[in-house]
Amino acid sequence: MKVTVVCVGKLKEPYLKDAIAEYAKRLSRYCKFGVVELAESKNTSRALADIARAKEEEGERILHALGEGEVVVLDLGGKEIASEELADYVGKAADRGKDLYFVIGGSDGLSPAVLERADLTVRFGRITLPHQLCRVVLSEQIYRAFCIVAGSSYHK
């Protein structure tokens, strides 16, 4: 099974890169894990039309990066789920032989087209995480999900 995190923006801080690398190493037991970083739109305006245009541009790049498989989108309007629920979703996708794509949009959110493409839309509670930290949390939750499916004690 292939699991890909598709995200807008580049990871800059070495300690965050190290955290992602650690989870990628751990995940190698369970799946082929990768991260696709996409360019942020060059929008400095806070005008609604410019924000919408930037989201559309980023959305086109996101949709182009997605392959055949199931898409889980992180969005503030998504459903809050427990780690066990994510594990159930991951396990069922693996049983169906589906690859998984997890999407983290840019700072202004996701285009309607990306939200429509989602098979599942989730959020990590009501807090707002910086996008770079969200990538680490997501990687950990993906690892936790595989551990739960495998019956590992990591998640306890």
Secondary structure, DSSP 8 states (H G I E B T S, - for coil): -EEEEEEES----HHHHHHHHHHHHHHTTTSEEEEEEE---------HHHHHHHHHHHHHHHHHH--SSEEEEEEEEEEE--HHHHHHHHHHHHHTT--EEEEE-BTTB--HHHHHH-SEEEESSSS---HHHHHHHHHHHHHHHHHHHHT-STT-
